[in-house]
Amino acid sequence: MNHSIYSADRMTHIKIVVVALVAAIAVAGFSISARTTSDEGLTQTASVRVMKAGKPVVITSSGNSVVR
């Protein structure tokens, strides 16, 4: 048995790759199945306030500084 990844043979590397792929597929499958399917966050309810635009307002400033 080899205890070093550097001196391992081809079959050992293939086993490591297969185990990593199986683990990645398991994590992806679990994350997809754990996702909630309710659309509660995407719908608007009657308690949401709507702000409507009023009359336009003009803001002016007469505080111009003059340098002479």
Rosetta blueprint (number, residue, H / E / L):
1 M L
2 N L
3 H L
4 S L
5 I L
6 Y L
7 S L
8 A L
9 D L
10 R H
11 M H
12 T H
13 H H
14 I H
15 K H
16 I H
17 V H
18 V H
19 V H
20 A H
21 L H
22 V H
23 A H
24 A H
25 I H
26 A H
27 V H
28 A H
29 G H
30 F H
31 S H
32 I H
33 S H
34 A L
35 R L
36 T L
37 T L
38 S L
39 D L
40 E L
41 G L
42 L L
43 T L
44 Q L
45 T L
46 A L
47 S L
48 V L
49 R L
50 V L
51 M L
52 K L
53 A L
54 G L
55 K L
56 P L
57 V L
58 V L
59 I L
60 T L
61 S L
62 S L
63 G L
64 N L
65 S L
66 V L
67 V L
68 R L
